[in-house]
Amino acid sequence: MNNMFKKYIPALLLFCHSFAFAQSPAQKLERAYNNLIGDEQAKYATTALVVLDAATGKVIFGRNENLGVSTASTLKTITSATAFSILGKDFRYQTTLAYSGTLSPEGTLNGDLIIIGGGDPTLGSWRYEQTKEGYVLNEWVKAIKAAGIKKIEGRIIGDDSIWSTQSTPEGWIWQDIGNYYGAGPSGLTWRENQFDLHLKATNNSRNPVTVLKAVPAMPYLKIVNELKAGAEGTGDRAYAYLPPLSDIAYLRGSWALGISKSGISLALPDPAFDAAYRLQDTLTRIGVATTTAATTARRLAAEQKTVPAATRQLITLSSPTLSQIIYWFNKKSINLYGEHLIRTLAWKAGKEATTKNGVQVELNYWAGKGLDKNALNIIDGSGLSPATRVTPMAMATVLFQAQKENWFKDYTNSFPENNGMTLKSGTINDVSAYAGYYTASNGQKYIMVIDINNYSGTGISRKLFAVLDALK
């Protein structure tokens, strides 16, 4: 090698380094995106990506950003932003315990105790101190005692009539609705509308999987166990088939030998009834007897009866604030909360509290902000419906608008951290998506939405992260 060539080597290396360093985020994103769509897992997939400059809203990079794609749980970013905007971050739900009829001087209630649901998704939830089942029941018992009630010549009624009777949003699939993540909303939701079954797999061919117990006990529900014992390492492939208002649950699929999990969580088929049942059971144990079985507004309506008018309110319990609710809604991707929020939008707008009406309120709100309604084909509030189709650009626009609001800090505080970024994830069958925010080391702020539908195989998340890593 001659001396002249040697002299230019450092300059050449510096030029190459400078060229690599000078690549724009758009160039890096394009290369990373092309790697993704060229991957065998994406061969038959629909892949979409949009990245915005968070300061200006300008599109830095976009591919298929105006194509409607299934969002899975990234839809929760839109639901929560809409709820914050319309309801306000300090909004609270309320549940009232009251009675009908008259109370004798001896303490006999000639009437019914009524739990009047107010659409609260947190009543009986274990996530907040003031909503836990034990706390709520204790508060109700104290109010009943303080009123002087010692005997009830009547019923305990779970009044879920504030909302419509359809609990399952349209578009949800049969395999989901009996399981905890497919629990439908109710005007009187209780314990996040779920309960647990503890399971154990054995080598006994006649009884391969045993249901050890239900937590809490569910004496009014029949469990038909059709589970098979799975080989070690195959994990939880168990599903419950339990329609709303049914009293029979079918367990199907497999439960692995040696699995470390204790069991599965199922959706409560009738949460208003369970709330009334638990209060009646608690009162019975402390000697306050009732003469008639617990019931609900829906059950009475089916008998062409109505809930009697309340003559006295005993206690009203308030939910956590909307900010606290949305924190867990996004952190733990609680589908039930999304369905409550979307119905609440309709309810507070003076419309019948259905999912469809709530979605219409949501669409009208964002149309008022300049978004095309046709870019938001929304079926539910949680994203569990595979029929929901939203363009990444529309979702990114919502994320951009949210930055201008006084609830933005609470909003982003609810997003999980994924890949070192503030990203809400979404996963349903063959759909994986992420949406959120990122601040690069140089201070540049980005908004991004990435979504892949109909991919094959497993482990797609790390390949989506590899695309977003182009911003780092």
N, C-alpha and C positions, 0 to 999 in steps of 0.2 A: 504494500500500500504506500503510495507516494505521500510526501509531507503535505502537499497542497490539499489532497483529499482529506487527510487526517485533520487539517485545520478547520474544515467545514462540518465535520461530524457533530461537534457540540451545537453549532448553529442549526443543523438539520434536526437534531433531537429537540431543541428548544422550539422550533417551528411546529413539529408534530405535536408536542405537548400543548402548545398554545392553540393549535387547531382543535384538539380534543376538548380543551378547556373552554374554547369559544363556542362550542356547540350550544345552541339555544335549548331551553326546556322543550320547545315544540319538536326539535329535531330528535332529542333523546326520547321523547314520548313516542314519536313515530316509529323509531327503530324498535323500541320495546313492544309497542302495540303490534307491529308486524311479526315480531317473534311469537307473540301470543296467538295470533290468528293462523300462523303457520304450524302451530303445534298440533299433534295428532288428536289431542283431546277436544280441540276446537274445530275439527274438520267439518262437522255437520251443525255447528253451533251458530247462533246469532250473537255477535259481540258488539258492544257499544261502549263508547267512552267520551266524556267531555271534561275538560279542565278549564276553569275560569281564573282569571286574575281576580282575586277576592276584593281588591280595592276598586276596580273599575267595572267588573262584570264582563270584560272582554274575553272572548273565547281564545285561549292559548292553543288548544288542540281539541279537535272533535272528529269522531268517526261514528257514523250511524246515530248521532246525538239526537236526531229528530225522528228516530224509529221507536214506535211503542214496544216496550219489552216488559216481561213479567218482572216485577220489582222484588218479590218476597218481602222481607221485613224492612227493607229500606223505605218502603211506603210510610213507615212510622215517622220519618222525618217530616213528611208533609202533614200527616194527621196531627202531630204534636205542635207544629208551627201554626196550623189553623186553629187548634184549640187555644193556644196562647193568645192568638190575635183576637179571637171572638169572645172567649170566656174570661180572659185575664188570668195572670199568674197566681192571683190570690183566691181564685174561685174555689169554693168548697161545696160538696154534696151534704145533704142532711137526711137522717133517718129518724123517724119519730115512733116512740112507743106510746100507744093510747089505749083507752078502753071504750066500749059501747055499753049501753044499758045503765044500770044503777048499782050503787054499792051500799049494802045494808050496814047499819051500825055495828053489827057483829063481824063485818069484814067479808061477807059473801058478795062476790061480784055476780050479779044476774045479767050477764052479758059476755062479751068476748074481749080478750086482749088482742090488739092489732099492732103488728109491726108494719109501719107504713114506709115502704121503700121509696127512696129518693134517687135511685140510679147510682148509688155509691159503689164503685168497683172494689173498694178497700175494706168494706165492713167484714170483720172477722179475719182479715189478713194478718199474717205473722210478720209482715215487713215493717210495721210501725207500732210503737208502744200503745198508742191510743186506739188501735183498731184490732188488736189481738182478740181471738175468740173468747178467752177467759175474761179479759177486761170488759168486753161488751156485755157478756152475760152477767157479770157481776154488777155493772152499772144498771142493767135492766132489773135485776133482782132487788137492788137497793131502792130503786124507784117504786117498784111494786110494794115492797115492805113499807116504804114511807107513806104510800097512799092508804095503807091499812088493809090491803087485800090478803085474805087468809084462805080463801076458797073461791074457785071459779066455776060457776054454773054456766058453762059455755065452752067456747073453743079458743085456741090460740091460732090466729090467722096471719099468715105471711102475705101481706098485701103488695103484690107485684104489678098492680094494675096501672101504674103510672106510665108504663111503656106498652108497646104492642105485644101480642102473644107469640110472635115469631122470634125465637131466640137465636136461631142459626142463620147467619148472613147467607144470601144467595151466592153460589159459586164455591162454597166449601165442599170438600169431598168426604165421602162416607168413612174413609179410613181415619180421618182426623177427628171427627166430632165427638167420639167417645173418650178421647184422651185429653189430658189436662190442657194441652196447648190448643185444643179445639173446643174448649168450654165456651158456650155462648153467653151473651149478656142477658141480664135480667133487671127489671125494675127494683128487685130485691136480691142482689147478689150477696153471697155468703161464703166466706173462707176462700175467696177467689174461685168459687165454683169448682172445687176439686176435692178429692180424697185419695188416700193411698191404699194400695194392696201390697202386702209383703209376700214374697214368693220364694220357693225353694225347689230347685230341680234335683231329681234323683235318678238312679238307674232302674227304678221300678217301672217296668213296662206298662203296668196297669194304671199307675198313678204317677206319670213322669214329672209333673210339676204340681206342687201343693200350694194352695192359697193359705198361708199361715194365719193371716188376720187382716182385717180392714182397719184403717186408722183415719178417722174415728170409726167405731163399730157402725155398720150399716144394716141393722136388722130388717129394715123394710125393703131391701134390695136383694134380688136373687142373682148369684154369680154362676154362670155356666162356664166351666173351665175346660177349654179345648186346647190348651197350650201343650206343646211338645218340648221335650228336653233337648236343647241344642248342645253341640259338642263344645268342649272347653275352648274359650277364646272367641266364640261367636257372639257373645254379648247379649244385649237386649233387643230382641226382634218381636216383642210382644205388643199387641194392639188390643184395645178394648172397643167393642162395638156396642155402644150404649146411646140410643137416640134420646133427645130431650123428652122429658116427662115419662120415660119408660121406667119399669121396675125390674127389668131383666138386662143383665150385662153379659155379653159373650166375650171371652178371652180367647184370642187366636194368635197363632204365630209360634215363636219359640223363646225359651228362657234358658240361657247357657248353664251347664254344669260349672260349679265353682265360681260363678259370677260374684263380684264384690258388692254390687248394688243390692239394696234390701228389697226393692220391688219397683212398681210402676205407679204413676198417678193418673187417676181417671177423672173425667168431667162429671160433676154433680148433675144428674138428670133434671132435678127440680130444686134449685137452690133456695127458693122462697119457702118451700116445704121443709127443707132441712133446717133453716133458721128457726122456723116455728117449732119443729120437732125438738131441737136442742134446747130451746127455752122451756118447753113443756117438760122435758126430761129433767132439766135443772130444778124446776119448781117442784116436781114430784119428789125429788131427792131431799128437798128441804121441808117437805110436808105441806106444800101448797097444791092441792089436788085440782084437776080439771075433770069435767064430766064427759067431754067429747074429744075425739081425736083431732090432732092438728090438721089444718087445711090451708089453702091458699086462695087468692082472688081468682086465679085461673080455674082451679078445681070447682069453685063455687059457680063460676060463670058457665062451666060445662053442665052444671046441674040447674042452670037457669036461675041462679040465686046471685045476690049481690053482697058485697061487704057492707055491714051495717055502719051507719054514721058514727063517728067517734063523739063521745060526750065529754071526754076529758083527756088531755094530753099529759103524759107522765114524765117523759124525758125526750129530748132531741139530741142526737149525737152528730157531730160534724166530722167530715172526713179531713184528712190532711189537705194542704193546699194543692192546687193544680201543679205547681212547680215540683212539689214532693212526689206527686203521682207520676208526672212525666219523667222524673229522675229514674224511677224503677221501670217505667214503661219502655224506655229506650235501653237502659243498662242491661236489663234481663229479658228484653223483647217479649213483654207480656201481651199476648194477643188479646186477651179479655179486656185489658185497659183500652186498647185501640177501638174495640167495638163499643165500649161504653162512651168513649169520647165522641165518636162519630154520631151516635144516637143523641147524645147530649146537645150537639149542635142543632139538630132538628128540634128537639124538645124546647130549647131556649129560644128558638126562632118562632115558636108558636105553632109548629107543625107536628103531625103525628110522629112519634119518636121511632122511626124505622131507619134502618141502615140506608136505604135508598134516598130518603129525604135528607138525612145527614150529609150524604155525599153531595146532594144537589146544593145544599148550603155551602159546603166546602168549595165546590166548583164556582159558584157565584162569587164567593169572596175573592178567589184568585183571578177570576175573569176581571173583577174590578181593579186588580193590580196589573192588568195587561196581559195575562196569560191566556192562551187559546184553550178553551175547554176541551177541544178535541185532542189535545196533547195529554189529557188526564182522563183516561178511561178507567175509573176507579170503581171497584166492586164492594170493597169493605174498608175497615179502618186499620187493619193490622198487616195486610199483605199476605195472609194465609191463603187467600183465593188465588189459584194460578191463572184466573181469568183477568185479573187486574193488569192493565197495560199503561205504562207511563213513559214518556220520552225522557231520556237522561237530561236533555236540555231543560225541560220543564222542572224536573226535580232540582237541578242546579240553580235555576232561577229562584225557586223557593228558598234554597239555602242562602243565596245572595241577598234576597230581600230581608231575611231574618236578621242579618247583621245590623240593620237599622233600628231594631226594636229594643225596648227597654227590658225585654225578657231574654235577650240573646245569651247572656251569661248563663242563665238557668238552662237554656236550651242546649248549649254546647256542653254544659256540665253533665247532661244526661247521656251524651254520646260515649260509648266505650272507646278504649284505646285499642286499635288494631294496627299492626305493622308500624308502631311508633307514630301513628297519625290519629286524629280525632274522627273516627269513622263508625257509622252505624252499618252493621252487616245485615245481609238477608240471605236466607237459604231455604229453599223448598226443593222438591224433586227436580234435579238437573238444572237448577237455577242458583247462581251465586252472584251476589252484588255487594257493593260498598258505596257509601255516600258520606261526604263530610268535608273536613277542613284539614289544612296542613300549613304550618309555617316553616319554611326552609331556614337553614343556618344563616343565610344572608338577609333574613328578615322578610323575604318575599312570601306573601300569603296566597294560598290557592284554595279553590273549591273544586271538588272532583266527584264524579259519579261514574262508576264502571260496573258493567252488567254483562253476564254471559248466560244465555239460555240454551238448553238442549246440548250441553257438553257431555262428554263421555268420561267414564272412569272416576277416580277420586283424587283428592289433593289439588283441586284447581285453585284454591285460595292463594297458595304461594306463588302461582303464576300470575294471578291478578296483582298481587303485591309487587312482583317484579316489574310490572308496567308502572305502577305508582312510584316505585323507587327511582324512576327517572327524574323525579322532582327533588330528590335529596342531593 
